[in-house]
């Protein structure tokens, strides 16, 4: 299938992508400052871009460039990832599992997502911050989805929202984008529907591949600025990426997508136990923290800490 055109609701005039962004005409806060990533050479979006916008992601897709996305749930990790040049931060409903200790993403509430979102945006200067619409916050109607998204943007200060579901939700996406809410679509394995899907299973195999392409096209035509695919065969993800003009984000979807996302606790080796096949661990933070805590405890018990240099 040939790539679809960029939908009218997300189309940008050429001047938006061809020239530098102007200063906000009504002020931009007392403490806002320009930010350059610590590793500019590694970023798909030029370091001269002080705030990543959806049109920068679109430009990366058009140029054949890739960008990175990580989850974040607090100000410190958000600041670290932002300074490292991560272009997109996701305040995922995976906070339910990775912060709150629930077995699934289903229990987390919109109020809790707003708290996590506010923490992440407080630590972020450059990255585009996207927040998940949690289970139960958008399914009833487009009006509910808009109301929930407005809260995430007004109270959580995020820049966009992510919503799970296929073509069925295209009318909802259209209503949201017409209301000024940037939407990242999420297809493939959708964790909020794990009970309906029969657990954690790869989606989009065989004859279902075309259905996934159709879902993506419908969501993009409705205004989605990007499509995330989770646990999808690489060839299916490649077909989706070829069929739509907007960026694709993969998690367990092969290497043909515009971007890749991982849960940061998986990426950094903070979580132990069974790890998904698509996860690569770039550090062993659990070991680092465990060793630091053990050393602290030993020094407290021995009376070494606090020493004279730590005493008033």
C-alpha positions as CSV (number, residue, x, y, z in Angstrom):
1,X,0.0,0.0,0.0
2,X,1.3,3.4,-0.9
3,X,2.0,5.9,2.0
4,X,-1.0,8.0,3.0
5,X,-0.8,11.7,3.0
6,X,-0.4,13.7,6.2
7,X,-4.0,14.4,7.5
8,X,-5.2,18.0,7.3
9,X,-5.5,18.2,11.1
10,X,-1.8,17.6,11.6
11,X,-0.5,19.3,8.5
12,X,2.0,22.1,9.1
13,X,2.8,25.1,6.9
14,X,6.3,24.8,5.4
15,X,7.5,27.7,7.5
16,X,7.0,25.6,10.7
17,X,9.6,23.0,9.7
18,X,11.8,25.3,7.6
19,X,12.5,28.0,10.2
20,X,13.4,28.4,13.8
21,X,10.6,28.5,16.3
22,X,9.8,32.0,17.6
23,X,9.7,33.0,21.2
24,X,6.3,32.7,22.8
25,X,4.5,36.0,22.3
26,X,2.8,35.9,25.7
27,X,5.8,34.9,27.8
28,X,6.9,31.4,28.7
29,X,7.4,31.4,32.4
30,X,9.9,33.0,34.8
31,X,12.4,30.2,34.7
32,X,12.2,28.8,31.2
33,X,15.6,28.6,29.5
34,X,16.9,27.2,26.2
35,X,18.3,23.6,26.5
36,X,20.9,21.8,24.5
37,X,21.2,18.0,24.9
38,X,24.4,16.8,26.4
39,X,25.0,14.4,23.5
40,X,23.9,16.5,20.5
41,X,25.8,14.4,17.9
42,X,23.6,11.4,18.8
43,X,20.3,13.1,18.3
44,X,18.1,12.7,15.2
45,X,16.7,16.2,15.7
46,X,19.3,19.0,15.5
47,X,20.7,20.3,18.8
48,X,19.6,23.8,17.6
49,X,16.0,22.7,18.2
50,X,15.4,23.8,21.8
51,X,12.0,22.2,22.1
52,X,11.0,19.0,20.3
53,X,7.6,19.2,18.6
54,X,5.5,16.7,16.6
55,X,6.6,18.3,13.3
56,X,10.2,17.6,14.2
57,X,9.3,13.9,14.5
58,X,7.6,14.0,11.2
59,X,10.6,15.6,9.6
60,X,12.8,12.8,11.0
61,X,10.5,10.2,9.4
62,X,10.7,12.1,6.1
63,X,14.4,12.3,6.3
64,X,14.9,8.6,7.1
65,X,16.2,9.5,10.6
66,X,15.3,7.7,13.8
67,X,14.6,9.1,17.3
68,X,14.6,7.6,20.8
69,X,11.8,7.3,23.3
70,X,11.9,6.2,27.0
71,X,9.4,6.1,29.7
72,X,9.8,8.4,32.7
73,X,7.7,8.8,35.9
74,X,9.7,11.3,38.0
75,X,11.6,14.5,37.7
76,X,15.1,13.0,38.0
77,X,14.9,10.3,35.4
78,X,13.1,12.8,33.1
79,X,15.9,15.3,33.6
80,X,18.6,12.7,33.0
81,X,17.0,11.4,29.8
82,X,16.2,14.9,28.5
83,X,19.8,15.9,29.0
84,X,21.0,12.7,27.3
85,X,19.1,13.8,24.2
86,X,16.1,11.4,24.3
87,X,13.6,13.1,22.0
88,X,10.4,11.8,23.4
89,X,9.5,10.9,27.0
90,X,6.5,8.7,27.7
91,X,4.7,8.9,31.0
92,X,3.3,5.4,30.6
93,X,0.5,3.8,32.4
94,X,3.3,1.2,32.9
95,X,3.9,3.3,36.1
96,X,1.1,1.0,37.4
97,X,3.5,-2.0,37.2
98,X,6.9,-0.3,37.6
99,X,6.2,2.3,40.3
100,X,3.0,1.4,42.1
101,X,3.6,-2.4,42.1
102,X,0.5,-3.5,40.4
103,X,0.5,-6.7,38.3
104,X,-1.0,-4.9,35.3
105,X,-1.5,-1.4,33.9
106,X,-5.2,-1.5,34.5
107,X,-5.4,-0.2,38.1
108,X,-3.7,3.2,37.6
109,X,-6.1,6.1,37.6
110,X,-6.2,9.4,35.7
111,X,-5.4,11.3,38.8
112,X,-2.3,9.2,39.4
113,X,-1.2,9.7,35.8
114,X,-1.5,13.4,36.2
115,X,0.8,13.3,39.2
116,X,3.4,11.3,37.4
117,X,3.0,13.6,34.3
118,X,3.6,16.8,36.4
119,X,6.7,15.3,37.9
120,X,8.1,14.4,34.4
121,X,7.3,17.8,32.8
122,X,8.9,19.5,35.8
123,X,12.2,17.8,34.9
124,X,12.0,18.2,31.2
125,X,13.1,21.2,29.0
126,X,13.6,19.8,25.5
127,X,11.9,16.5,25.0
128,X,8.3,16.0,23.8
129,X,6.3,14.6,26.8
130,X,3.5,12.1,25.9
131,X,1.2,10.7,28.6
132,X,-0.9,7.5,28.4
133,X,-4.6,7.8,28.7
134,X,-5.2,5.1,31.3
135,X,-7.8,2.4,31.1
136,X,-11.3,3.7,31.7
137,X,-10.5,7.3,30.9
138,X,-11.4,7.4,27.2
139,X,-13.5,4.4,26.1
140,X,-17.0,5.7,26.8
141,X,-17.0,8.5,24.3
142,X,-14.9,11.1,22.4
143,X,-16.1,13.6,25.0
144,X,-14.6,11.5,27.8
145,X,-11.4,11.2,25.9
146,X,-11.2,14.9,25.3
147,X,-11.9,15.7,29.0
148,X,-9.3,13.3,30.2
149,X,-6.7,14.6,27.7
150,X,-7.4,18.2,28.7
151,X,-6.7,17.3,32.3
152,X,-3.4,15.6,31.4
153,X,-2.4,18.7,29.4
154,X,-3.7,21.4,31.8
155,X,-2.8,19.7,35.1
156,X,0.0,17.3,34.0
157,X,1.5,19.8,31.5
158,X,2.2,17.1,28.9
159,X,2.4,18.0,25.2
160,X,0.5,15.0,23.8
161,X,-1.4,11.9,24.8
162,X,-1.2,8.2,23.7
163,X,-4.3,6.1,23.3
164,X,-4.6,2.4,22.8
165,X,-6.9,0.9,20.1
166,X,-7.5,0.4,16.4
167,X,-9.7,1.9,13.7
168,X,-12.7,1.8,16.0
169,X,-11.2,4.8,17.8
170,X,-10.6,6.9,14.7
171,X,-13.7,9.1,15.3
172,X,-12.3,9.7,18.9
173,X,-8.9,10.6,17.6
174,X,-10.5,13.0,15.1
175,X,-12.5,14.7,17.8
176,X,-9.4,15.0,20.0
177,X,-7.1,16.4,17.3
178,X,-9.8,18.9,16.3
179,X,-9.9,20.0,19.9
180,X,-6.2,20.7,19.8
181,X,-4.9,17.5,21.4
182,X,-2.0,15.8,19.7
183,X,-2.6,12.0,19.7
184,X,-0.1,9.1,19.4
185,X,-2.0,6.0,18.5
186,X,-1.0,2.6,20.0
187,X,-1.8,-0.7,18.1
188,X,-0.6,-4.3,18.2
189,X,-0.5,-5.7,21.7
190,X,-2.4,-3.2,23.8
191,X,-1.8,-3.9,27.5
192,X,-5.1,-2.4,28.6
193,X,-6.8,-5.2,26.6
194,X,-4.7,-8.0,27.9
195,X,-7.7,-9.9,29.2
196,X,-9.5,-9.6,25.9
197,X,-6.4,-10.6,24.0
198,X,-5.8,-13.6,26.2
199,X,-2.6,-12.4,27.8
200,X,0.7,-11.1,26.4
201,X,0.7,-12.3,22.8
202,X,2.2,-11.1,19.6
203,X,-0.3,-9.4,17.4
204,X,-0.5,-8.9,13.6
205,X,0.6,-12.3,12.4
206,X,-0.6,-13.8,9.1
207,X,-3.9,-12.6,7.8
208,X,-4.1,-10.1,10.7
209,X,-1.2,-8.1,9.3
210,X,-3.4,-6.2,6.8
211,X,-5.9,-5.4,9.5
212,X,-3.1,-3.8,11.5
213,X,-2.1,-1.7,8.4
214,X,-5.8,-0.7,8.0
215,X,-6.0,0.3,11.7
216,X,-2.9,2.5,11.4
217,X,-4.1,4.2,8.2
218,X,-7.5,5.0,9.8
219,X,-5.9,6.4,12.9
220,X,-3.5,8.6,10.9
221,X,-6.3,9.8,8.6
222,X,-8.1,10.8,11.8
223,X,-5.2,12.9,12.9
224,X,-2.7,10.8,14.9
225,X,0.8,12.3,14.7
226,X,2.5,8.9,15.3
227,X,1.6,5.3,15.6
228,X,3.2,3.0,18.3
229,X,3.3,-0.7,17.7
230,X,3.9,-3.2,20.5
231,X,4.8,-6.9,20.1
232,X,4.3,-7.0,16.3
233,X,6.2,-9.1,13.8
234,X,8.9,-7.1,12.1
235,X,7.4,-7.6,8.6
236,X,4.0,-6.4,9.7
237,X,5.6,-3.3,11.4
238,X,7.5,-2.6,8.2
239,X,4.3,-2.7,6.2
240,X,2.6,-0.3,8.6
241,X,5.5,2.0,8.5
242,X,5.5,2.0,4.7
243,X,1.7,2.7,4.6
244,X,1.6,5.8,6.7
245,X,3.4,9.2,6.4
246,X,3.8,9.8,10.1
247,X,6.5,8.4,12.4
248,X,6.1,4.9,13.9
249,X,7.4,3.8,17.3
250,X,8.3,0.2,18.0
251,X,8.5,-1.8,21.1
252,X,9.1,-5.4,20.1
253,X,8.3,-4.5,16.5
254,X,11.6,-4.8,14.7
255,X,14.0,-2.2,13.4
256,X,12.0,-0.6,10.6
257,X,10.1,1.9,12.7
258,X,11.1,5.5,13.0
259,X,11.7,5.2,16.7
260,X,12.1,2.7,19.5
261,X,10.7,2.9,23.1
262,X,11.6,0.9,26.2
263,X,10.4,1.1,29.8
264,X,13.4,2.7,31.5
265,X,13.6,0.2,34.4
266,X,14.0,-2.5,31.8
267,X,16.5,-0.5,29.7
268,X,18.7,0.3,32.7
269,X,18.5,-3.1,34.5
270,X,16.6,-1.9,37.5
271,X,13.9,-4.6,37.2
272,X,14.8,-8.3,37.6
273,X,12.9,-11.5,36.8
274,X,11.6,-12.5,33.4
275,X,12.5,-9.9,30.7
276,X,10.7,-9.6,27.4
277,X,12.6,-10.7,24.3
278,X,12.6,-7.2,22.8
279,X,14.4,-5.7,25.9
280,X,18.1,-4.8,25.8
281,X,19.6,-3.8,29.1
282,X,22.2,-1.0,28.8
283,X,23.2,-1.0,32.5
284,X,22.7,-2.9,35.7
285,X,21.2,-0.1,37.9
286,X,19.8,-2.6,40.4
287,X,23.3,-3.8,41.2
288,X,24.6,-0.2,41.4
289,X,21.8,0.8,43.8
290,X,22.1,-2.4,45.9
291,X,25.8,-2.0,46.3
292,X,25.4,1.7,47.3
293,X,22.7,0.8,49.9
294,X,24.8,-2.0,51.3
295,X,27.8,0.3,51.6
296,X,25.7,3.0,53.3
297,X,24.3,0.5,55.8
298,X,27.8,-0.9,56.6
299,X,29.2,2.6,57.2
300,X,26.2,3.5,59.4
301,X,26.6,0.4,61.5
302,X,30.4,0.8,61.9
303,X,30.1,4.5,62.8
304,X,32.1,5.6,59.7
305,X,29.2,7.7,58.4
306,X,28.7,10.5,59.1
307,X,32.3,11.5,59.3
308,X,33.7,14.8,60.5
309,X,33.2,16.2,56.9
310,X,29.5,15.5,57.1
311,X,29.0,17.1,60.6
312,X,28.1,20.7,61.5
